[in-house]
Amino acid sequence: MATETVAKPKTSVRVHIQKFGTFLSGMIMPNIGAFIAWGFITALFIPAGFFPNAELGKLVGPMITYLLPLLIGYTGGRMVYGVRGGVVGAVATMGVIVGTDIPMFIGAMILGPLTAWLMMKADKIWEGRVKPGFEMLIDNFSAGILAAAMAVVGMLVVGPIVKAFSNGASAVVEFLVVNGLLPFTSIFIEPAKVLFLNNAVNHGILTPLGTQQALEQGKSILFLLEANPGPGFGVLLAYSFFGKGLAKASAPGAAVIQFVGGIHEIYFPYVLMKPMMIFAAIGGGMTGIFTLVVTGAGLRSPAAPGSIIAVYASTARDSYVGVTLSVLFATTVSFLIGSVILKASKAPAEDDLDQATHKMEALKGKKSSVSAALIGEGVGASGVAVLATPIKNIVFACDAGMGSSAMGASVLRNKIKAAGFPDVKVTNSAIANLSDTYDVVITHQDLTERAKPATASAVHVSVDNFMNSPRYDEIVELVKASNSDGVGADAAAAPAAAGAATGVAAGGTAEASAEADADAEAGPAGILVAESVVLNGTATTRDAAIDEAGQLLLDRGAVDSGYVDAMHEREESVSTYMGSFLAIPHGTNAAKDHIMKSAVSVIRYPNGIDWNGKEVKFVVGVAGVNNEHLHILSSIAKVFTNKAQVAQLEAATTVDEVLALFGKVNS
């Protein structure tokens, strides 16, 4: 039977820019703590600081010259090619550091990922061609040679180019400041925020330039161009006084989250609901920047998140008055403009905040972590979705029904039993075998749309981490709420709860999962044997690891080569990364004819493998007939939800230790 597929939508230019911005911010944001540490040391110990200290002040220069760029270069490299990419990226970054006399953040953001990408491509050239015993020699020398070469390129080529760009950008900023034009940047920044392009602007451009400016002048206005909470706070205050319906009722709470918590995205739906409100945000932003220009105020380091607390913590010693006025005036102007727009509006009494929130999530490309605070859809007093009838039947659904769904079902089943609801049935099923008989359907986020047509009346939960998704705890709370006394016709309807959570993949059939519970007592013999456990895998990439796991299944005579091809096909459609350093590659539903007998292979990669941006140290190859393998998957799931046992697996020195941790699976 052919595997069901869904045509992928065309990707817009905006989405590409979002992804690029996310990639840029992904190099900066994990290191924001280091930027803040440098800011504090600068504020405290330089001659103009709060506690001048020449000896401790020596930390300032090396941190911004060497530490911060190296952290960025390493982080960028690791994002592309794991730890191996991070190491070569950091070495290459030294070239641009030494080759210039300015903080080389932009150079690090170029050299780190580029060198890691070249390393990944180079490894593919000789992958599978190195004679056994020479792997480490080739790996180490190839990394050293490439890193050294890229360091030279960075010093002689990239460094001078980036310095010229930085000088040009600084000159542009200086021109805008001198000519009073800097406030007009809000015309671009505020709409960019609502369209989720703020990371590309803030962390990709403003933070590197601002840090260089802060080194020279002790502070920078650039850190507050995007992070000022005033414009969004003013928009929300306007809705609090002059909004209508749900928007007015929810705006005060959203204002607190935005201003104190620094979660700016919470006000985006209010702008999308009434696009004219973008002029309020722009007016507030321009006013805030103009105030900073007039007062000469600035921050020492980035304010992340954009909370008033983070802003004050990063404010330069001589800038508290200017920063305070900037936030105050930005809020006031944004509030006044927003109030006029709302009072003049002839919109219906009940503004569609729900629709605007979903529009925001569509623009963002994923569920918003704060959207439930706005619309409260499908959320009861406990903060979780509430159903009109008790939940009795939960299913995990995936393409093949033999791997990720079984493990996810095992994890959730144990949680629900521990919560005191052993009668709630948690099963797994292939998507092709679903029927509209379930209360809750859990799928991988890439498979949810395929599962919905067959299970229209169920609550759909999408997750992306199979072993320890926080959504599992939400589902447990949902089970508690729906099975408590008093739940009836007055509770929120099931369809409304569909938007309250997001989900993970699964497979098999409902009947098969019942059999899996029986298997948990006595697994069939020979599914996992010592010959199929490898403590030190040789693969360095995801695809090579799938081949290595598949080869062990081939060696057992459990599958034919077509099944290994299907393992790759499955990985291309939906990742088999489970969380907790674990991936379980397996074939598609259409590949079951290529399985001769049930078998599982286990390979450990001590140095880790980049698995679509996630670090994987354990790869479990899966092939199952008649669900005989579900017992071992249940055992593996129990191990990988226990941090102490995962640590034991990482430290294991013999195959017997691994088999012992997975329990008596062959009894």
Secondary structure, DSSP 8 states (H G I E B T S, - for coil): ------------HHHHHHHHHHHHHHHHGGGHHHHHHHHHHHHHHSTTSSS--TTGGGGHHHIIIIIHHHHHHHHHHHHHHHHHHHHHHHHHHHHHHHT-SS--HHHHHHHHHHHHHHHHHHHHHSTTTS-TT-HHHHHHHHHHHHHHHHHHHIIIIIHHHHHHHHHHHHHHHHHHHHTT-GGGGHHHHHHHHHTT-HHHHIIIIIHHHHHHHHHHHS-BGGGGTTT-SHHHHHHHHHHHHH--HHHHHHHHHHHHIIIII--GGGGHHHHHHSGGGHHHHHHHHHHHHHHHHHHT--BSS--SS--HHHHHHHB-TT-HHHHHHHHHHHHHHHHHHHHHHHHH----SS--HHHHHHHHHHHHTS--TTHHHHH-TT--TTSS---SS---EEEEEESSSSSHHHHHHHHHHHHHHHTT-TTSEEEEEEGGG--S--SEEEEETTTHHHHGGGGTTSEEEEES-TTT-HHHHHHHHHHHHHTSTT-STTS--HHHHTTS--BB---S-HHHHHHHHHHTTS--TTSS-GGGEESS----SHHHHHHHHHHHHHHTTSB-HHHHHHHHHHHHHS--EEETTEE--B--GGGGGGBSS-EEEEEEEEEEEEETTEEEEEEEEEE-STTTTHHHHHHHHHHHT-HHHHHHHHH--SHHHHHHHT-STT-
